[in-house]
Amino acid sequence: MHGITEQEWIDYLNRTFKGSARERQRLDQHLASCTECKELYERILHTVSSLKDAAAEIRGGFPLEANQVHASLVRVLVRILDNEASVEQMTQG
């Protein structure tokens, strides 16, 4: 999306982006100037927050370690992004 790979967005959103300072600045600037990406970013943050809240509510009932919960949330986020990309491709085609 907009010259930024899905993996770059995932890493950026997870705060695990390992690119150079210049690449990080490019993502920061794009996010600041692109309304579409800013709205997507905010929706994803809200979704992640909601998922973390839900996980916290049910965590007592499941013996999961924090890293297992995190890995599951990342997989859900990837599926959400894939779904949004599919919808975007259908509306553009």
mmCIF file as gemmi writes it, N, C-alpha and C atoms, coordinates in Angstrom:
data_model
loop_
_atom_site.group_PDB
_atom_site.id
_atom_site.type_symbol
_atom_site.label_atom_id
_atom_site.label_alt_id
_atom_site.label_comp_id
_atom_site.label_asym_id
_atom_site.label_entity_id
_atom_site.label_seq_id
_atom_site.pdbx_PDB_ins_code
_atom_site.Cartn_x
_atom_site.Cartn_y
_atom_site.Cartn_z
_atom_site.occupancy
_atom_site.B_iso_or_equiv
_atom_site.pdbx_formal_charge
_atom_site.auth_seq_id
_atom_site.auth_asym_id
_atom_site.pdbx_PDB_model_num
ATOM 1 N N . MET Axp A 1 ? 0.846 -1.181 0 1 0 ? 1 A 1
ATOM 2 C CA . MET Axp A 1 ? 0 0 0 1 0 ? 1 A 1
ATOM 3 C C . MET Axp A 1 ? 0.885 1.236 0 1 0 ? 1 A 1
ATOM 4 N N . HIS Axp A 2 ? 0.766 2.046 -1.01 1 0 ? 2 A 1
ATOM 5 C CA . HIS Axp A 2 ? 1.466 3.315 -1.129 1 0 ? 2 A 1
ATOM 6 C C . HIS Axp A 2 ? 2.977 3.165 -1.074 1 0 ? 2 A 1
ATOM 7 N N . GLY Axp A 3 ? 3.491 2.089 -1.657 1 0 ? 3 A 1
ATOM 8 C CA . GLY Axp A 3 ? 4.936 1.88 -1.694 1 0 ? 3 A 1
ATOM 9 C C . GLY Axp A 3 ? 5.522 1.342 -0.403 1 0 ? 3 A 1
ATOM 10 N N . ILE Axp A 4 ? 4.649 0.912 0.499 1 0 ? 4 A 1
ATOM 11 C CA . ILE Axp A 4 ? 5.094 0.354 1.775 1 0 ? 4 A 1
ATOM 12 C C . ILE Axp A 4 ? 4.567 -1.071 1.838 1 0 ? 4 A 1
ATOM 13 N N . THR Axp A 5 ? 5.449 -2.006 2.09 1 0 ? 5 A 1
ATOM 14 C CA . THR Axp A 5 ? 5.028 -3.402 2.096 1 0 ? 5 A 1
ATOM 15 C C . THR Axp A 5 ? 4.183 -3.714 3.323 1 0 ? 5 A 1
ATOM 16 N N . GLU Axp A 6 ? 3.427 -4.782 3.199 1 0 ? 6 A 1
ATOM 17 C CA . GLU Axp A 6 ? 2.605 -5.217 4.328 1 0 ? 6 A 1
ATOM 18 C C . GLU Axp A 6 ? 3.482 -5.533 5.545 1 0 ? 6 A 1
ATOM 19 N N . GLN Axp A 7 ? 4.625 -6.17 5.3 1 0 ? 7 A 1
ATOM 20 C CA . GLN Axp A 7 ? 5.511 -6.516 6.412 1 0 ? 7 A 1
ATOM 21 C C . GLN Axp A 7 ? 6.066 -5.26 7.08 1 0 ? 7 A 1
ATOM 22 N N . GLU Axp A 8 ? 6.376 -4.23 6.285 1 0 ? 8 A 1
ATOM 23 C CA . GLU Axp A 8 ? 6.848 -2.965 6.877 1 0 ? 8 A 1
ATOM 24 C C . GLU Axp A 8 ? 5.774 -2.368 7.782 1 0 ? 8 A 1
ATOM 25 N N . TRP Axp A 9 ? 4.501 -2.393 7.328 1 0 ? 9 A 1
ATOM 26 C CA . TRP Axp A 9 ? 3.416 -1.863 8.152 1 0 ? 9 A 1
ATOM 27 C C . TRP Axp A 9 ? 3.264 -2.683 9.431 1 0 ? 9 A 1
ATOM 28 N N . ILE Axp A 10 ? 3.304 -4.003 9.3 1 0 ? 10 A 1
ATOM 29 C CA . ILE Axp A 10 ? 3.149 -4.86 10.474 1 0 ? 10 A 1
ATOM 30 C C . ILE Axp A 10 ? 4.258 -4.566 11.478 1 0 ? 10 A 1
ATOM 31 N N . ASP Axp A 11 ? 5.486 -4.501 10.995 1 0 ? 11 A 1
ATOM 32 C CA . ASP Axp A 11 ? 6.615 -4.216 11.891 1 0 ? 11 A 1
ATOM 33 C C . ASP Axp A 11 ? 6.489 -2.825 12.501 1 0 ? 11 A 1
ATOM 34 N N . TYR Axp A 12 ? 6.061 -1.86 11.689 1 0 ? 12 A 1
ATOM 35 C CA . TYR Axp A 12 ? 5.881 -0.495 12.184 1 0 ? 12 A 1
ATOM 36 C C . TYR Axp A 12 ? 4.825 -0.465 13.29 1 0 ? 12 A 1
ATOM 37 N N . LEU Axp A 13 ? 3.704 -1.121 13.039 1 0 ? 13 A 1
ATOM 38 C CA . LEU Axp A 13 ? 2.614 -1.132 14.011 1 0 ? 13 A 1
ATOM 39 C C . LEU Axp A 13 ? 2.982 -1.89 15.277 1 0 ? 13 A 1
ATOM 40 N N . ASN Axp A 14 ? 3.804 -2.926 15.131 1 0 ? 14 A 1
ATOM 41 C CA . ASN Axp A 14 ? 4.243 -3.703 16.292 1 0 ? 14 A 1
ATOM 42 C C . ASN Axp A 14 ? 5.457 -3.086 16.982 1 0 ? 14 A 1
ATOM 43 N N . ARG Axp A 15 ? 5.913 -1.968 16.435 1 0 ? 15 A 1
ATOM 44 C CA . ARG Axp A 15 ? 7.106 -1.296 16.949 1 0 ? 15 A 1
ATOM 45 C C . ARG Axp A 15 ? 8.337 -2.204 16.891 1 0 ? 15 A 1
ATOM 46 N N . THR Axp A 16 ? 8.399 -3.024 15.843 1 0 ? 16 A 1
ATOM 47 C CA . THR Axp A 16 ? 9.538 -3.914 15.637 1 0 ? 16 A 1
ATOM 48 C C . THR Axp A 16 ? 10.233 -3.614 14.315 1 0 ? 16 A 1
ATOM 49 N N . PHE Axp A 17 ? 9.965 -2.446 13.743 1 0 ? 17 A 1
ATOM 50 C CA . PHE Axp A 17 ? 10.547 -2.067 12.453 1 0 ? 17 A 1
ATOM 51 C C . PHE Axp A 17 ? 12.059 -1.965 12.594 1 0 ? 17 A 1
ATOM 52 N N . LYS Axp A 18 ? 12.771 -2.683 11.738 1 0 ? 18 A 1
ATOM 53 C CA . LYS Axp A 18 ? 14.225 -2.748 11.839 1 0 ? 18 A 1
ATOM 54 C C . LYS Axp A 18 ? 14.919 -2.003 10.71 1 0 ? 18 A 1
ATOM 55 N N . GLY Axp A 19 ? 14.186 -1.197 9.977 1 0 ? 19 A 1
ATOM 56 C CA . GLY Axp A 19 ? 14.786 -0.443 8.888 1 0 ? 19 A 1
ATOM 57 C C . GLY Axp A 19 ? 15.65 0.694 9.415 1 0 ? 19 A 1
ATOM 58 N N . SER Axp A 20 ? 16.281 1.376 8.494 1 0 ? 20 A 1
ATOM 59 C CA . SER Axp A 20 ? 17.145 2.495 8.858 1 0 ? 20 A 1
ATOM 60 C C . SER Axp A 20 ? 16.302 3.651 9.393 1 0 ? 20 A 1
ATOM 61 N N . ALA Axp A 21 ? 16.972 4.61 9.99 1 0 ? 21 A 1
ATOM 62 C CA . ALA Axp A 21 ? 16.285 5.805 10.494 1 0 ? 21 A 1
ATOM 63 C C . ALA Axp A 21 ? 15.585 6.527 9.347 1 0 ? 21 A 1
ATOM 64 N N . ARG Axp A 22 ? 16.195 6.502 8.182 1 0 ? 22 A 1
ATOM 65 C CA . ARG Axp A 22 ? 15.605 7.16 7.009 1 0 ? 22 A 1
ATOM 66 C C . ARG Axp A 22 ? 14.313 6.449 6.587 1 0 ? 22 A 1
ATOM 67 N N . GLU Axp A 23 ? 14.342 5.097 6.58 1 0 ? 23 A 1
ATOM 68 C CA . GLU Axp A 23 ? 13.14 4.338 6.234 1 0 ? 23 A 1
ATOM 69 C C . GLU Axp A 23 ? 12.046 4.567 7.263 1 0 ? 23 A 1
ATOM 70 N N . ARG Axp A 24 ? 12.405 4.606 8.532 1 0 ? 24 A 1
ATOM 71 C CA . ARG Axp A 24 ? 11.432 4.867 9.601 1 0 ? 24 A 1
ATOM 72 C C . ARG Axp A 24 ? 10.811 6.257 9.412 1 0 ? 24 A 1
ATOM 73 N N . GLN Axp A 25 ? 11.651 7.223 9.076 1 0 ? 25 A 1
ATOM 74 C CA . GLN Axp A 25 ? 11.163 8.582 8.847 1 0 ? 25 A 1
ATOM 75 C C . GLN Axp A 25 ? 10.187 8.611 7.666 1 0 ? 25 A 1
ATOM 76 N N . ARG Axp A 26 ? 10.487 7.83 6.629 1 0 ? 26 A 1
ATOM 77 C CA . ARG Axp A 26 ? 9.598 7.759 5.456 1 0 ? 26 A 1
ATOM 78 C C . ARG Axp A 26 ? 8.214 7.253 5.869 1 0 ? 26 A 1
ATOM 79 N N . LEU Axp A 27 ? 8.172 6.207 6.715 1 0 ? 27 A 1
ATOM 80 C CA . LEU Axp A 27 ? 6.895 5.692 7.202 1 0 ? 27 A 1
ATOM 81 C C . LEU Axp A 27 ? 6.188 6.722 8.076 1 0 ? 27 A 1
ATOM 82 N N . ASP Axp A 28 ? 6.937 7.363 8.967 1 0 ? 28 A 1
ATOM 83 C CA . ASP Axp A 28 ? 6.352 8.392 9.835 1 0 ? 28 A 1
ATOM 84 C C . ASP Axp A 28 ? 5.734 9.52 9.004 1 0 ? 28 A 1
ATOM 85 N N . GLN Axp A 29 ? 6.48 9.977 8.007 1 0 ? 29 A 1
ATOM 86 C CA . GLN Axp A 29 ? 5.993 11.076 7.168 1 0 ? 29 A 1
ATOM 87 C C . GLN Axp A 29 ? 4.781 10.655 6.35 1 0 ? 29 A 1
ATOM 88 N N . HIS Axp A 30 ? 4.82 9.443 5.826 1 0 ? 30 A 1
ATOM 89 C CA . HIS Axp A 30 ? 3.68 8.972 5.039 1 0 ? 30 A 1
ATOM 90 C C . HIS Axp A 30 ? 2.431 8.895 5.917 1 0 ? 30 A 1
ATOM 91 N N . LEU Axp A 31 ? 2.588 8.346 7.095 1 0 ? 31 A 1
ATOM 92 C CA . LEU Axp A 31 ? 1.455 8.218 8.005 1 0 ? 31 A 1
ATOM 93 C C . LEU Axp A 31 ? 0.901 9.589 8.385 1 0 ? 31 A 1
ATOM 94 N N . ALA Axp A 32 ? 1.781 10.556 8.558 1 0 ? 32 A 1
ATOM 95 C CA . ALA Axp A 32 ? 1.351 11.906 8.923 1 0 ? 32 A 1
ATOM 96 C C . ALA Axp A 32 ? 0.63 12.615 7.772 1 0 ? 32 A 1
ATOM 97 N N . SER Axp A 33 ? 0.97 12.255 6.531 1 0 ? 33 A 1
ATOM 98 C CA . SER Axp A 33 ? 0.405 12.995 5.391 1 0 ? 33 A 1
ATOM 99 C C . SER Axp A 33 ? -0.697 12.253 4.645 1 0 ? 33 A 1
ATOM 100 N N . CYS Axp A 34 ? -0.88 10.964 4.888 1 0 ? 34 A 1
ATOM 101 C CA . CYS Axp A 34 ? -1.863 10.181 4.141 1 0 ? 34 A 1
ATOM 102 C C . CYS Axp A 34 ? -3.075 9.877 5.033 1 0 ? 34 A 1
ATOM 103 N N . THR Axp A 35 ? -4.183 10.505 4.732 1 0 ? 35 A 1
ATOM 104 C CA . THR Axp A 35 ? -5.395 10.319 5.526 1 0 ? 35 A 1
ATOM 105 C C . THR Axp A 35 ? -5.847 8.864 5.532 1 0 ? 35 A 1
ATOM 106 N N . GLU Axp A 36 ? -5.787 8.224 4.375 1 0 ? 36 A 1
ATOM 107 C CA . GLU Axp A 36 ? -6.221 6.829 4.278 1 0 ? 36 A 1
ATOM 108 C C . GLU Axp A 36 ? -5.396 5.925 5.202 1 0 ? 36 A 1
ATOM 109 N N . CYS Axp A 37 ? -4.087 6.085 5.167 1 0 ? 37 A 1
ATOM 110 C CA . CYS Axp A 37 ? -3.223 5.251 6.005 1 0 ? 37 A 1
ATOM 111 C C . CYS Axp A 37 ? -3.373 5.613 7.484 1 0 ? 37 A 1
ATOM 112 N N . LYS Axp A 38 ? -3.563 6.886 7.774 1 0 ? 38 A 1
ATOM 113 C CA . LYS Axp A 38 ? -3.76 7.315 9.168 1 0 ? 38 A 1
ATOM 114 C C . LYS Axp A 38 ? -5.032 6.675 9.722 1 0 ? 38 A 1
ATOM 115 N N . GLU Axp A 39 ? -6.111 6.671 8.933 1 0 ? 39 A 1
ATOM 116 C CA . GLU Axp A 39 ? -7.361 6.05 9.384 1 0 ? 39 A 1
ATOM 117 C C . GLU Axp A 39 ? -7.183 4.548 9.578 1 0 ? 39 A 1
ATOM 118 N N . LEU Axp A 40 ? -6.472 3.889 8.652 1 0 ? 40 A 1
ATOM 119 C CA . LEU Axp A 40 ? -6.196 2.459 8.781 1 0 ? 40 A 1
ATOM 120 C C . LEU Axp A 40 ? -5.374 2.2 10.04 1 0 ? 40 A 1
ATOM 121 N N . TYR Axp A 41 ? -4.346 3 10.267 1 0 ? 41 A 1
ATOM 122 C CA . TYR Axp A 41 ? -3.49 2.877 11.443 1 0 ? 41 A 1
ATOM 123 C C . TYR Axp A 41 ? -4.316 3.003 12.726 1 0 ? 41 A 1
ATOM 124 N N . GLU Axp A 42 ? -5.192 3.982 12.77 1 0 ? 42 A 1
ATOM 125 C CA . GLU Axp A 42 ? -6.027 4.177 13.956 1 0 ? 42 A 1
ATOM 126 C C . GLU Axp A 42 ? -7.001 3.018 14.154 1 0 ? 42 A 1
ATOM 127 N N . ARG Axp A 43 ? -7.573 2.493 13.067 1 0 ? 43 A 1
ATOM 128 C CA . ARG Axp A 43 ? -8.46 1.328 13.178 1 0 ? 43 A 1
ATOM 129 C C . ARG Axp A 43 ? -7.699 0.108 13.689 1 0 ? 43 A 1
ATOM 130 N N . ILE Axp A 44 ? -6.491 -0.07 13.179 1 0 ? 44 A 1
ATOM 131 C CA . ILE Axp A 44 ? -5.686 -1.208 13.621 1 0 ? 44 A 1
ATOM 132 C C . ILE Axp A 44 ? -5.322 -1.054 15.092 1 0 ? 44 A 1
ATOM 133 N N . LEU Axp A 45 ? -4.917 0.143 15.504 1 0 ? 45 A 1
ATOM 134 C CA . LEU Axp A 45 ? -4.597 0.363 16.921 1 0 ? 45 A 1
ATOM 135 C C . LEU Axp A 45 ? -5.803 0.074 17.802 1 0 ? 45 A 1
ATOM 136 N N . HIS Axp A 46 ? -6.978 0.508 17.361 1 0 ? 46 A 1
ATOM 137 C CA . HIS Axp A 46 ? -8.195 0.253 18.118 1 0 ? 46 A 1
ATOM 138 C C . HIS Axp A 46 ? -8.479 -1.251 18.188 1 0 ? 46 A 1
ATOM 139 N N . THR Axp A 47 ? -8.305 -1.933 17.056 1 0 ? 47 A 1
ATOM 140 C CA . THR Axp A 47 ? -8.532 -3.376 17.008 1 0 ? 47 A 1
ATOM 141 C C . THR Axp A 47 ? -7.564 -4.104 17.925 1 0 ? 47 A 1
ATOM 142 N N . VAL Axp A 48 ? -6.289 -3.747 17.856 1 0 ? 48 A 1
ATOM 143 C CA . VAL Axp A 48 ? -5.282 -4.383 18.707 1 0 ? 48 A 1
ATOM 144 C C . VAL Axp A 48 ? -5.606 -4.137 20.18 1 0 ? 48 A 1
ATOM 145 N N . SER Axp A 49 ? -5.99 -2.908 20.501 1 0 ? 49 A 1
ATOM 146 C CA . SER Axp A 49 ? -6.35 -2.583 21.88 1 0 ? 49 A 1
ATOM 147 C C . SER Axp A 49 ? -7.549 -3.404 22.34 1 0 ? 49 A 1
ATOM 148 N N . SER Axp A 50 ? -8.552 -3.505 21.479 1 0 ? 50 A 1
ATOM 149 C CA . SER Axp A 50 ? -9.74 -4.3 21.816 1 0 ? 50 A 1
ATOM 150 C C . SER Axp A 50 ? -9.392 -5.769 22.005 1 0 ? 50 A 1
ATOM 151 N N . LEU Axp A 51 ? -8.527 -6.286 21.133 1 0 ? 51 A 1
ATOM 152 C CA . LEU Axp A 51 ? -8.114 -7.682 21.245 1 0 ? 51 A 1
ATOM 153 C C . LEU Axp A 51 ? -7.316 -7.918 22.529 1 0 ? 51 A 1
ATOM 154 N N . LYS Axp A 52 ? -6.458 -6.979 22.875 1 0 ? 52 A 1
ATOM 155 C CA . LYS Axp A 52 ? -5.686 -7.114 24.117 1 0 ? 52 A 1
ATOM 156 C C . LYS Axp A 52 ? -6.606 -7.067 25.332 1 0 ? 52 A 1
ATOM 157 N N . ASP Axp A 53 ? -7.599 -6.179 25.288 1 0 ? 53 A 1
ATOM 158 C CA . ASP Axp A 53 ? -8.561 -6.102 26.391 1 0 ? 53 A 1
ATOM 159 C C . ASP Axp A 53 ? -9.329 -7.412 26.518 1 0 ? 53 A 1
ATOM 160 N N . ALA Axp A 54 ? -9.784 -7.941 25.38 1 0 ? 54 A 1
ATOM 161 C CA . ALA Axp A 54 ? -10.522 -9.203 25.399 1 0 ? 54 A 1
ATOM 162 C C . ALA Axp A 54 ? -9.63 -10.339 25.891 1 0 ? 54 A 1
ATOM 163 N N . ALA Axp A 55 ? -8.385 -10.34 25.461 1 0 ? 55 A 1
ATOM 164 C CA . ALA Axp A 55 ? -7.448 -11.378 25.903 1 0 ? 55 A 1
ATOM 165 C C . ALA Axp A 55 ? -7.226 -11.296 27.407 1 0 ? 55 A 1
ATOM 166 N N . ALA Axp A 56 ? -7.126 -10.076 27.916 1 0 ? 56 A 1
ATOM 167 C CA . ALA Axp A 56 ? -6.919 -9.909 29.355 1 0 ? 56 A 1
ATOM 168 C C . ALA Axp A 56 ? -8.111 -10.451 30.144 1 0 ? 56 A 1
ATOM 169 N N . GLU Axp A 57 ? -9.313 -10.274 29.6 1 0 ? 57 A 1
ATOM 170 C CA . GLU Axp A 57 ? -10.519 -10.758 30.275 1 0 ? 57 A 1
ATOM 171 C C . GLU Axp A 57 ? -10.56 -12.274 30.352 1 0 ? 57 A 1
ATOM 172 N N . ILE Axp A 58 ? -10.101 -12.941 29.308 1 0 ? 58 A 1
ATOM 173 C CA . ILE Axp A 58 ? -10.224 -14.4 29.28 1 0 ? 58 A 1
ATOM 174 C C . ILE Axp A 58 ? -8.93 -15.13 29.614 1 0 ? 58 A 1
ATOM 175 N N . ARG Axp A 59 ? -7.843 -14.386 29.753 1 0 ? 59 A 1
ATOM 176 C CA . ARG Axp A 59 ? -6.548 -15.01 29.972 1 0 ? 59 A 1
ATOM 177 C C . ARG Axp A 59 ? -6.545 -15.964 31.166 1 0 ? 59 A 1
ATOM 178 N N . GLY Axp A 60 ? -7.277 -15.629 32.207 1 0 ? 60 A 1
ATOM 179 C CA . GLY Axp A 60 ? -7.312 -16.476 33.392 1 0 ? 60 A 1
ATOM 180 C C . GLY Axp A 60 ? -7.843 -17.868 33.105 1 0 ? 60 A 1
ATOM 181 N N . GLY Axp A 61 ? -8.651 -18.004 32.082 1 0 ? 61 A 1
ATOM 182 C CA . GLY Axp A 61 ? -9.236 -19.298 31.754 1 0 ? 61 A 1
ATOM 183 C C . GLY Axp A 61 ? -8.37 -20.155 30.851 1 0 ? 61 A 1
ATOM 184 N N . PHE Axp A 62 ? -7.299 -19.579 30.317 1 0 ? 62 A 1
ATOM 185 C CA . PHE Axp A 62 ? -6.426 -20.321 29.4 1 0 ? 62 A 1
ATOM 186 C C . PHE Axp A 62 ? -4.98 -20.157 29.84 1 0 ? 62 A 1
ATOM 187 N N . PRO Axp A 63 ? -4.257 -21.259 29.906 1 0 ? 63 A 1
ATOM 188 C CA . PRO Axp A 63 ? -2.855 -21.177 30.338 1 0 ? 63 A 1
ATOM 189 C C . PRO Axp A 63 ? -1.921 -20.747 29.2 1 0 ? 63 A 1
ATOM 190 N N . LEU Axp A 64 ? -2.047 -19.503 28.739 1 0 ? 64 A 1
ATOM 191 C CA . LEU Axp A 64 ? -1.195 -18.997 27.664 1 0 ? 64 A 1
ATOM 192 C C . LEU Axp A 64 ? -0.154 -18.038 28.229 1 0 ? 64 A 1
ATOM 193 N N . GLU Axp A 65 ? 1.022 -18.135 27.696 1 0 ? 65 A 1
ATOM 194 C CA . GLU Axp A 65 ? 2.079 -17.198 28.034 1 0 ? 65 A 1
ATOM 195 C C . GLU Axp A 65 ? 1.865 -15.915 27.232 1 0 ? 65 A 1
ATOM 196 N N . ALA Axp A 66 ? 2.429 -14.819 27.714 1 0 ? 66 A 1
ATOM 197 C CA . ALA Axp A 66 ? 2.267 -13.527 27.04 1 0 ? 66 A 1
ATOM 198 C C . ALA Axp A 66 ? 2.749 -13.589 25.587 1 0 ? 66 A 1
ATOM 199 N N . ASN Axp A 67 ? 3.85 -14.29 25.332 1 0 ? 67 A 1
ATOM 200 C CA . ASN Axp A 67 ? 4.35 -14.362 23.953 1 0 ? 67 A 1
ATOM 201 C C . ASN Axp A 67 ? 3.406 -15.148 23.048 1 0 ? 67 A 1
ATOM 202 N N . GLN Axp A 68 ? 2.676 -16.12 23.596 1 0 ? 68 A 1
ATOM 203 C CA . GLN Axp A 68 ? 1.696 -16.866 22.805 1 0 ? 68 A 1
ATOM 204 C C . GLN Axp A 68 ? 0.509 -15.968 22.452 1 0 ? 68 A 1
ATOM 205 N N . VAL Axp A 69 ? 0.071 -15.165 23.4 1 0 ? 69 A 1
ATOM 206 C CA . VAL Axp A 69 ? -1.025 -14.229 23.147 1 0 ? 69 A 1
ATOM 207 C C . VAL Axp A 69 ? -0.595 -13.218 22.092 1 0 ? 69 A 1
ATOM 208 N N . HIS Axp A 70 ? 0.62 -12.699 22.233 1 0 ? 70 A 1
ATOM 209 C CA . HIS Axp A 70 ? 1.124 -11.72 21.266 1 0 ? 70 A 1
ATOM 210 C C . HIS Axp A 70 ? 1.182 -12.323 19.862 1 0 ? 70 A 1
ATOM 211 N N . ALA Axp A 71 ? 1.702 -13.531 19.75 1 0 ? 71 A 1
ATOM 212 C CA . ALA Axp A 71 ? 1.797 -14.192 18.448 1 0 ? 71 A 1
ATOM 213 C C . ALA Axp A 71 ? 0.407 -14.381 17.842 1 0 ? 71 A 1
ATOM 214 N N . SER Axp A 72 ? -0.561 -14.725 18.659 1 0 ? 72 A 1
ATOM 215 C CA . SER Axp A 72 ? -1.929 -14.9 18.168 1 0 ? 72 A 1
ATOM 216 C C . SER Axp A 72 ? -2.505 -13.576 17.693 1 0 ? 72 A 1
ATOM 217 N N . LEU Axp A 73 ? -2.265 -12.511 18.438 1 0 ? 73 A 1
ATOM 218 C CA . LEU Axp A 73 ? -2.757 -11.188 18.039 1 0 ? 73 A 1
ATOM 219 C C . LEU Axp A 73 ? -2.12 -10.748 16.723 1 0 ? 73 A 1
ATOM 220 N N . VAL Axp A 74 ? -0.846 -11.043 16.538 1 0 ? 74 A 1
ATOM 221 C CA . VAL Axp A 74 ? -0.176 -10.697 15.281 1 0 ? 74 A 1
ATOM 222 C C . VAL Axp A 74 ? -0.823 -11.447 14.117 1 0 ? 74 A 1
ATOM 223 N N . ARG Axp A 75 ? -1.117 -12.732 14.315 1 0 ? 75 A 1
ATOM 224 C CA . ARG Axp A 75 ? -1.766 -13.509 13.247 1 0 ? 75 A 1
ATOM 225 C C . ARG Axp A 75 ? -3.142 -12.924 12.906 1 0 ? 75 A 1
ATOM 226 N N . VAL Axp A 76 ? -3.887 -12.507 13.922 1 0 ? 76 A 1
ATOM 227 C CA . VAL Axp A 76 ? -5.196 -11.901 13.673 1 0 ? 76 A 1
ATOM 228 C C . VAL Axp A 76 ? -5.029 -10.598 12.905 1 0 ? 76 A 1
ATOM 229 N N . LEU Axp A 77 ? -4.059 -9.796 13.289 1 0 ? 77 A 1
ATOM 230 C CA . LEU Axp A 77 ? -3.82 -8.527 12.601 1 0 ? 77 A 1
ATOM 231 C C . LEU Axp A 77 ? -3.451 -8.763 11.139 1 0 ? 77 A 1
ATOM 232 N N . VAL Axp A 78 ? -2.634 -9.758 10.871 1 0 ? 78 A 1
ATOM 233 C CA . VAL Axp A 78 ? -2.261 -10.079 9.49 1 0 ? 78 A 1
ATOM 234 C C . VAL Axp A 78 ? -3.502 -10.463 8.697 1 0 ? 78 A 1
ATOM 235 N N . ARG Axp A 79 ? -4.389 -11.254 9.298 1 0 ? 79 A 1
ATOM 236 C CA . ARG Axp A 79 ? -5.62 -11.637 8.599 1 0 ? 79 A 1
ATOM 237 C C . ARG Axp A 79 ? -6.5 -10.425 8.331 1 0 ? 79 A 1
ATOM 238 N N . ILE Axp A 80 ? -6.568 -9.495 9.278 1 0 ? 80 A 1
ATOM 239 C CA . ILE Axp A 80 ? -7.356 -8.273 9.082 1 0 ? 80 A 1
ATOM 240 C C . ILE Axp A 80 ? -6.787 -7.479 7.919 1 0 ? 80 A 1
ATOM 241 N N . LEU Axp A 81 ? -5.471 -7.316 7.898 1 0 ? 81 A 1
ATOM 242 C CA . LEU Axp A 81 ? -4.833 -6.564 6.813 1 0 ? 81 A 1
ATOM 243 C C . LEU Axp A 81 ? -5.037 -7.25 5.467 1 0 ? 81 A 1
ATOM 244 N N . ASP Axp A 82 ? -4.917 -8.571 5.445 1 0 ? 82 A 1
ATOM 245 C CA . ASP Axp A 82 ? -5.156 -9.317 4.206 1 0 ? 82 A 1
ATOM 246 C C . ASP Axp A 82 ? -6.586 -9.108 3.715 1 0 ? 82 A 1
ATOM 247 N N . ASN Axp A 83 ? -7.54 -9.152 4.629 1 0 ? 83 A 1
ATOM 248 C CA . ASN Axp A 83 ? -8.94 -8.967 4.279 1 0 ? 83 A 1
ATOM 249 C C . ASN Axp A 83 ? -9.175 -7.562 3.731 1 0 ? 83 A 1
ATOM 250 N N . GLU Axp A 84 ? -8.599 -6.551 4.382 1 0 ? 84 A 1
ATOM 251 C CA . GLU Axp A 84 ? -8.775 -5.182 3.907 1 0 ? 84 A 1
ATOM 252 C C . GLU Axp A 84 ? -8.138 -4.999 2.535 1 0 ? 84 A 1
ATOM 253 N N . ALA Axp A 85 ? -6.987 -5.644 2.308 1 0 ? 85 A 1
ATOM 254 C CA . ALA Axp A 85 ? -6.333 -5.547 0.997 1 0 ? 85 A 1
ATOM 255 C C . ALA Axp A 85 ? -7.2 -6.202 -0.064 1 0 ? 85 A 1
ATOM 256 N N . SER Axp A 86 ? -7.829 -7.328 0.265 1 0 ? 86 A 1
ATOM 257 C CA . SER Axp A 86 ? -8.712 -8.006 -0.68 1 0 ? 86 A 1
ATOM 258 C C . SER Axp A 86 ? -9.917 -7.144 -1.021 1 0 ? 86 A 1
ATOM 259 N N . VAL Axp A 87 ? -10.489 -6.526 -0.026 1 0 ? 87 A 1
ATOM 260 C CA . VAL Axp A 87 ? -11.649 -5.653 -0.247 1 0 ? 87 A 1
ATOM 261 C C . VAL Axp A 87 ? -11.234 -4.476 -1.099 1 0 ? 87 A 1
ATOM 262 N N . GLU Axp A 88 ? -10.062 -3.897 -0.829 1 0 ? 88 A 1
ATOM 263 C CA . GLU Axp A 88 ? -9.587 -2.759 -1.602 1 0 ? 88 A 1
ATOM 264 C C . GLU Axp A 88 ? -9.365 -3.155 -3.065 1 0 ? 88 A 1
ATOM 265 N N . GLN Axp A 89 ? -8.796 -4.343 -3.285 1 0 ? 89 A 1
ATOM 266 C CA . GLN Axp A 89 ? -8.575 -4.803 -4.657 1 0 ? 89 A 1
ATOM 267 C C . GLN Axp A 89 ? -9.901 -5.014 -5.388 1 0 ? 89 A 1
ATOM 268 N N . MET Axp A 90 ? -10.909 -5.546 -4.698 1 0 ? 90 A 1
ATOM 269 C CA . MET Axp A 90 ? -12.211 -5.759 -5.332 1 0 ? 90 A 1
ATOM 270 C C . MET Axp A 90 ? -12.88 -4.44 -5.68 1 0 ? 90 A 1
ATOM 271 N N . THR Axp A 91 ? -12.71 -3.423 -4.842 1 0 ? 91 A 1
ATOM 272 C CA . THR Axp A 91 ? -13.379 -2.152 -5.119 1 0 ? 91 A 1
ATOM 273 C C . THR Axp A 91 ? -12.652 -1.363 -6.195 1 0 ? 91 A 1
ATOM 274 N N . GLN Axp A 92 ? -11.374 -1.646 -6.396 1 0 ? 92 A 1
ATOM 275 C CA . GLN Axp A 92 ? -10.627 -0.949 -7.442 1 0 ? 92 A 1
ATOM 276 C C . GLN Axp A 92 ? -10.764 -1.635 -8.794 1 0 ? 92 A 1
ATOM 277 N N . GLY Axp A 93 ? -11.093 -2.913 -8.77 1 0 ? 93 A 1
ATOM 278 C CA . GLY Axp A 93 ? -11.142 -3.71 -10.023 1 0 ? 93 A 1
ATOM 279 C C . GLY Axp A 93 ? -12.428 -3.589 -10.667 1 0 ? 93 A 1
